[in-house]
Amino acid sequence: MRSKTHDAPVPERSGMRALLRGPSGEQVLVITGVTAATQMVWGVLVPILPAFATSMGIDPGRIGLLIAGFGIGRVLANIPAGFLGRRINRSRLFLGGALGVVLFSALCGLVEDFEWLLALRVLTGIAGGVTMTSGQSLLVDVVDPRSRARAMSLLQGLQLAGGSLGPALGGFVATYYGLRAPFFVSGAVCLAFVCWVLIRRSLRTSLSSVHYRAQAVEDSQPRATRSFTAACVVGFAVFFSRFGIQQTLLPLIAYQAIGLSVSELGLVFSGVALLNIVCVVFLGGLSDRVGRKRVIVTSVLAVAASASAFALPLNTLGFVAVVAAFGLATSIGGPVPAAYVADVVRGQRRGPAIGVYRTCGDLAGILGPILIGFAISCHGFLAAIILSVAVNLVAALIFAAAARETVPRGQR
């Protein structure tokens, strides 16, 4: 990457269009596009994997392990990928991880037994963790710090788009070509386009000059341990909300308490996903203008407030409204903690720090559904709602007390 992209001035109130038209615009599009493509690969297999495993005679208990294998692989890869990015060209690591996702996903369609399928699922997760960690680090390297939250917002928006399109593509391919076909076509066309047309043009430059500059900055900066730890707590709460609340608690409330059908809930979640994409893209620069800390604390508190509203006696319209509010709260605060981590941890420590931050989130993605499901089984929906609210309130309080603001007043 060209280190001089750091030196290019960015207007204080520049929007997403200015970011993409700036000196690092093409690089930003490549990084976010490849990340979205790998997310689509994962999304294609979401509705397919349970049916595919059942057709192989795998019991439901082991199907759950197959689904969790991807998350386990990401947890194993995040921190090592952050350290590895300090030693080798980060762009090559990023591209290698993306191609690994496609390769291991395709191999899943060839296996005939559980052990190989589980091993390939874990390897797919490892490749996905390498892609996400190195991609976020790479994105931080190429954008001006004053546009950091905008870039992270674009990254998340395209991830959401890829994850939303993936299941529809997977269902279509499986319907017409069989359950093995989605493994072979999952994201391959999109990845091939992004990798060979765009990456070849804009990611050839070595990152050695960027690393040199980063090391010089690092030596003059004190370690911000408290702020980084607080950001990791917020990251845990964000992923806990996505996986524990949105993917576990809300469907059960919708089916058992509200009486929605599967198709109706699918429409609701599709609308929320669209709302998330719009909010992330257009409100991505909010923390670049008003400060990271204010946005993070407000959004986490809004998640807690909207989650508590599910304890009310809601009708269908009220449930949809609360789900929309919950989606809005999570979308506004989602990319900002990642940008905050890049603010407080600089230089050679930044890659490993992003790996630690992502590991906290992925652990929440594993623990959230388990804890929420256990709370519902033992004490009902109210206990799960209280647990969800408590996690976000604790995270907001810790961040408000321990974290410092990283956007100077003169840049807002």
Sequence and secondary structure as in RCSB ss.txt:
>XXXX:A:sequence
MRSKTHDAPVPERSGMRALLRGPSGEQVLVITGVTAATQMVWGVLVPILPAFATSMGIDPGRIGLLIAGFGIGRV
LANIPAGFLGRRINRSRLFLGGALGVVLFSALCGLVEDFEWLLALRVLTGIAGGVTMTSGQSLLVDVVDPRSRAR
AMSLLQGLQLAGGSLGPALGGFVATYYGLRAPFFVSGAVCLAFVCWVLIRRSLRTSLSSVHYRAQAVEDSQPRAT
RSFTAACVVGFAVFFSRFGIQQTLLPLIAYQAIGLSVSELGLVFSGVALLNIVCVVFLGGLSDRVGRKRVIVTSV
LAVAASASAFALPLNTLGFVAVVAAFGLATSIGGPVPAAYVADVVRGQRRGPAIGVYRTCGDLAGILGPILIGFA
ISCHGFLAAIILSVAVNLVAALIFAAAARETVPRGQR
>XXXX:A:secstr
  GGGGGS   TT  HHHHHHSTTHHHHHHHHHHHHHHHHHHHHHTTTHHHHHHHTT  HHHHHHHHHHHHHHHH
HHHHHHHHHTTTS HHHHHHHHHHHHHHHHHHHTT  SHHHHHHHHHHHHHHHHHHHHHHHHHHHHHS GGGHHH
HHHHHHHHHHHHHHHHHHHHHHHHHHH TTHHHHHTTHHHHHHIIIIIIHHHS S SHHHHHHHHHHHTTS   H
HHHHHHHHHHHHHHIIIIIIIIIIHHHHIIIII   HHHHHHHHHHHHHHHHHHHHHSTTHHHHH HHHHHHHHH
HHHHHHHHGGGS   HHHHHHHHHHHHHHHHHHSSHHHHHHHHHS GGGHHHHHHHHHHHHHHHHHHHHHHHHHH
HHHH HHHHHHHHHHHHHHHHHHHHHH    S GGG 
